[in-house]
Amino acid sequence: MSCVLELKNLGFVYGKGTPFEKKAVDNVSLKINKGEFIGVIGHTGSGKSTLMQMLNGLMRPAEGQVLLDGADIWEKPKKIREVRFKVGMVFQYPEYQLFEETVYKDIAFGPVNQGKQGDELDRAVREAADFTGLKPKLLEKSPFDLSGGEKRRAAIAGVIAMDPEVLVLDEPTAGLDPMGREVLLSQIVRYHKERQNTVLLVTHSMEDIARIADRIIVMNKGRLEMFLPTREVFARGEELEAFGLKVPQITGIMRQLKQKGIDVPDGVLTVDEAFSALLDLLQKEGRLW
């Protein structure tokens, strides 16, 4: 797999030179491969959002480099706008950024600024709307007439329509009800599977990230504590708890069973995996007939 993003000794300081100086990101180095689905977790104030905003030049590092396809994104500051087309950023509550007369125009705003027009523009808008589950009839409505979940999907579609190499989503399901969260996550997973673009998802939901991420970035007090395959991260539950994080609930239950002497496997991440493991155990012990 080829590397799409590389961070080299990245650092960022808020309020530098003032009494309120705080190092939000401290010497972070990592490589992300094309097509990966990366989870990003960390306690509030761990530096994860600041780190994400440096990936497309919204914040300039105080130290280190961000390399996109091998090139430093700040090598030519005047071209940073092009980087933002390649690394698309979806903030928390992105629906607050909707502003156009229609949903169609809002989704088209980014592609138009890329120079797309005609059939190419129309295809980009409609494919993005489809990826996020927006029905075609909604495209001619005002974005302010949509439901909360529909507004969220419209805002995300506006970023997807630019077809970024890397899609960064910062708490995209924040504030949604369980059904709305599940629908949106399934659409994001579908987008990743079909487009094979790189996705980074910042979330506080360990259950969500356990189901969909290939690897997980764990941030704590501005430092990179782990960057490992998902199963390996959640196998280190005690370390996560020391950072103010939790393992998925089912992982915690299985760990408790193991501590009580029950021979269940390590690294169970989902209810389906737990069910299968417990069924195998009962069959081995002859408790099923």
KACORLIN-V196874 format. One record per pair of residues at least 6 apart in sequence whose ideal C-beta (glycine too) atoms are under 7 Angstrom apart, sorted by sequence separation. I is the first residue (numbers start at 1). J is the second residue. If there is no record, write none. Layout:
I_J + I_J
//
This chain:
15_21 + 32_38 + 42_48 + 53_59 + 100_106 + 203_209 + 219_225 + 240_246 + 258_264 + 268_274 + 282_288 + 15_22 + 54_61 + 65_72 + 66_73 + 73_80 + 99_106 + 160_167 + 192_199 + 209_216 + 217_224 + 218_225 + 226_233 + 240_247 + 257_264 + 13_21 + 14_22 + 40_48 + 98_106 + 116_124 + 138_146 + 143_151 + 146_154 + 159_167 + 173_181 + 176_184 + 201_209 + 218_226 + 13_22 + 50_59 + 100_109 + 112_121 + 268_277 + 13_23 + 14_24 + 73_83 + 111_121 + 129_139 + 216_226 + 217_227 + 237_247 + 254_264 + 13_24 + 55_66 + 143_154 + 173_184 + 188_199 + 11_23 + 12_24 + 40_52 + 54_66 + 138_150 + 172_184 + 173_185 + 201_213 + 215_227 + 216_228 + 265_277 + 12_25 + 108_121 + 111_124 + 215_228 + 234_247 + 264_277 + 11_25 + 60_74 + 111_125 + 215_229 + 216_230 + 234_248 + 254_268 + 10_25 + 11_26 + 68_83 + 214_229 + 215_230 + 218_233 + 11_27 + 57_73 + 134_150 + 156_172 + 214_230 + 57_74 + 108_125 + 213_230 + 216_233 + 234_251 + 251_268 + 264_281 + 9_27 + 10_28 + 68_86 + 107_125 + 225_243 + 237_255 + 250_268 + 251_269 + 263_281 + 68_87 + 134_153 + 169_188 + 9_29 + 133_153 + 134_154 + 210_230 + 250_270 + 254_274 + 7_28 + 8_29 + 104_125 + 107_128 + 132_153 + 248_269 + 250_271 + 7_29 + 25_47 + 107_129 + 7_30 + 24_47 + 28_51 + 57_80 + 134_157 + 185_208 + 189_212 + 220_243 + 132_156 + 152_176 + 210_234 + 250_274 + 6_31 + 25_50 + 132_157 + 218_243 + 24_50 + 25_51 + 57_83 + 131_157 + 5_32 + 56_83 + 57_84 + 149_176 + 3_31 + 4_32 + 56_84 + 129_157 + 132_160 + 3_32 + 4_33 + 85_114 + 128_157 + 131_160 + 3_33 + 4_34 + 167_197 + 2_33 + 56_87 + 58_89 + 103_134 + 149_180 + 153_184 + 160_191 + 166_197 + 171_202 + 235_266 + 1_33 + 2_34 + 55_87 + 128_160 + 152_184 + 165_197 + 166_198 + 167_199 + 168_200 + 169_201 + 170_202 + 171_203 + 235_267 + 1_34 + 56_89 + 128_161 + 164_197 + 165_198 + 169_202 + 234_267 + 1_35 + 166_200 + 103_138 + 104_139 + 234_269 + 103_139 + 104_140 + 125_161 + 231_267 + 102_139 + 106_143 + 124_161 + 12_50 + 102_140 + 103_141 + 210_248 + 231_269 + 102_141 + 124_163 + 230_269 + 102_142 + 103_143 + 206_246 + 101_142 + 206_247 + 207_248 + 12_54 + 206_248 + 207_249 + 100_143 + 103_146 + 10_54 + 98_143 + 16_62 + 12_59 + 107_154 + 106_154 + 110_158 + 114_162 + 12_61 + 13_62 + 109_158 + 110_159 + 5_55 + 11_61 + 12_62 + 107_157 + 111_161 + 133_183 + 10_61 + 11_62 + 103_154 + 107_158 + 110_161 + 111_162 + 11_63 + 106_158 + 110_162 + 10_63 + 11_64 + 98_151 + 108_161 + 9_63 + 10_64 + 107_161 + 133_187 + 9_64 + 132_187 + 8_64 + 10_66 + 95_151 + 98_154 + 131_187 + 7_64 + 8_65 + 95_152 + 98_155 + 94_152 + 97_155 + 7_66 + 8_67 + 131_190 + 210_269 + 211_270 + 95_155 + 131_191 + 210_270 + 6_67 + 94_155 + 5_67 + 94_156 + 5_68 + 4_69 + 90_156 + 90_159 + 88_159 + 88_162 + 88_164 + 85_162 + 87_164 + 86_164 + 87_165 + 90_168 + 92_170 + 85_164 + 86_165 + 87_166 + 88_167 + 89_168 + 90_169 + 91_170 + 92_171 + 86_166 + 88_168 + 90_170 + 87_168 + 93_174 + 90_172 + 92_174 + 93_175 + 55_168 + 52_168 + 52_170 + 49_170 + 52_200 + 52_202 + 49_202 + 48_202 + 37_192 + 40_200 + 4_165 + 5_166 + 35_196 + 38_199 + 40_201 + 4_166 + 36_198 + 37_199 + 38_200 + 39_201 + 40_202 + 41_203 + 35_198 + 34_198 + 39_203 + 32_198 + 41_209 + 51_219 + 39_209 + 48_219 + 47_219 + 46_219 + 39_213 + 46_220 + 37_212 + 38_213 + 41_216 + 46_221 + 47_222 + 37_213 + 38_214 + 42_218 + 37_214 + 38_215 + 39_216 + 40_217 + 41_218 + 42_219 + 43_220 + 36_214 + 39_217 + 42_220 + 36_215 + 38_217 + 30_217 + 39_230 + 4_198 + 30_224 + 26_222 + 28_224 + 25_222 + 26_223 + 30_227 + 24_222 + 23_222 + 43_243 + 43_244 + 43_245 + 41_245
//
